[in-house]
Amino acid sequence: MTEHLTPGDRAKFAAAKRASALVETGMRVGLGTGSTAAFLVRCLGDRVREEGLSIQGVPTSSRTAHLAREVGIEVFTLEDLPQLDLTIDGADEFDPDLNLIKGGGGALLQEKIVAMASNKMVVITDDSKKVDTLGAFALPVEVLKFGWQTSHELIKNRLEALGLGDKPIARRMSGETPYFTDEGNYILDLQLGHIADAPQLALRLNQIPGVVENGLFIAICERVIIGYQDGTTSEQCRPVCRAGTGAAF
């Protein structure tokens, strides 16, 4: 499979392949959204066909649900399975504390709910997503369609009050029309460049009327598996994981 992949996709596949080995028969697994998570779903599908792996998958988007069904994974919702064993998903950025920016694929709300419903969250990515400080990747904020212009102005004012200056805020588009999430909401992308206090920003953004959720995942991820273009992998773990509370993979 890897001989036809670009170098970047080889790195994503390597991380996905390693993470797929964490999944055991009988597990309830949150399935992420995005190009790296799609490799994970396909790897799990291979194990379903070749090894008889039997899992219950909870997708984080309609796209992932379609792919999971296509490769033979049983698909459920959080209404069916409110508590999950493990979620595996990608990320747009991660910092040394394993805080994340997610939502580049437009599924940040479902991704965060599924992650929080899981006993553990593992992120799979390539080494280009590792940063010292979050913010180079645009931070997605999901907002209600109703009054979105007001939400836009409130976010702008909140950023200025937090000392982040007059940063560009763009409504995400799909071609010439606005992009809609699976829940029918808009996404505003915040070009911040540098987020000095990600936990504080996440809290303050979610206090704004009309904001549904933001793409900062704070202290949720326990492990990051990093893939490289030569097919090797490495991993980083939060200190609590190293202490033994989350290392039982």
Secondary structure, DSSP 8 states (H G I E B T S, - for coil): -GGGS-HHHHHHHHHHHHHHTT--TT-EEEE--SHHHHHHHHHHHHHHHHH----EEEESSHHHHHHHHHTT-EE--TTT-SSEEEEEE--SEE-TT--EE--TTS-HHHHHHHHHTEEEEEEEEEGGGB-SSS-SS-EEEEE-STTHHHHHHHHHHHHHHTT--S--EEE-EETTEE---TTS-EEEEE--S--S-HHHHHHHHTTSTTEEEESEE-S---EEEEE-TTS-EEEEE-HHHHTTSS---
